[in-house]
Every structure is written in structure tokens, then in C-alpha cells.
Amino acid sequence: CGSGLSGDYISEEGHYWIGMDISPAMLDVAMEREVEGDLLLADVGHGVPFRPGMFDGCISISAVQWLCNADKKSHSPPKRLYRFFSTLYTALARGSRAVLQLYPENSEQLELITAQAMRAGFTGGMVVDYPNSAKAKKFFLCLFVGASGTLPKGLGIECANEELHQAKFTNERTRFKNIKGKSVKKSRDWILEKKERRRRQGKEVRADTKYTGRKRHPCF
């Protein structure tokens, strides 16, 4: 739930909500903003810790793809994703829906996330907004509990019906070598991930630049 910006809109629509986040700093910001929802410090990769049928819906914005990371040796992305989806399925009431917006790094990651959701019992599928735009493209995993519903149409697909189920990816910055979520050691992506972990630990780290991870030329 981060700092609870989306929660404000949910409250304005008359709903009660509970937000989960792994970052204490983000939750502190939410508390300072005095959001109306309840806040829970938790790693969704460990599961959604609520009783069966507690919720009428679930919304997630740019969070699910992080479960594909393996920040610790004990982390298994497929297991963490299944744990999340299976416990979420249990916590949702029958007939409810979940909409999870995400930014997959590549097609393998997208297939892994979708497969674990379906394995947990969900029905539904992926909806893509503006599939032909590099900047505006957004992926939404729309899931149903119980009876299967009708998927909404993505924005900007009037002339792109064929591309709706054929998500395009480039190999320019493929961070993950396999589903275990490990980047090639000492590569640019490996360095950026390591720096990001140190930032989350509160350590001082040099700013990222175009020279980060670039190999030095041999000295004469």
C-alpha cells in the first residue's frame, strides 16, 4: 500500500481497507498522512495473514513483480508467488475480484506470475492498456474468486486486438536469468540490485549514473 495514496481514493468511495507493505518507512509516511485505512507491516511473499472470506476485493499497484526477486538465498520466487496467491484466494469472499497492476520484466516473469495465480484457484487473465506504446503500456492481472467474470477491455486497443494477448518484450534490460530471480554476478543489473538493497537497509550509496557497472578500460 506504500504511503496510502490509493487508499485515500478508496476511502472517498466509501470503502474500508487494510493496506500491507514491507517497508516501515512507507508505512510511517502513511501514518503521518493520517490515512483512514488500517496498516500492516508484512511481506506478502509470506502470505496474506487473514481469516477466510474476510475481503470483498483486492487492489495492488506495482507490487507483485517484486515477488519474482530472490533477495535472500531462502527465497524461491515460484513458492513465494504461490504462497501469496493461495492465501489471497482464501482471504477473499466467493464472487469477489482482485486487480493487480504490475510491470513484468519479461515474458517468462509474466507467465510465472499468471501460472501461480491460476494454480492457486483464481480464474481470469491479463488485460493490457496501450499494448503498442512503450511508455503508456500497463499490465493488469484481473482475477476472480469462484464464478469466472468478464474481463474488461484494455485502453487503447481499438486497432490492436491481435496484440492484446501477445505482450511484446525487449531484451535490452533483462534482469533475471531464470525464474530463481538471479542476475549475472557483477553485471550492471546485479550492481543496481545490490545498491537498492543497501538503500533499503538505510546505508549511504552513491547515486546511479550511466557509468554504473561500466567496465573500465585497461590503463596504459
Disulfide bonds with the S-S distance in Angstrom:
none
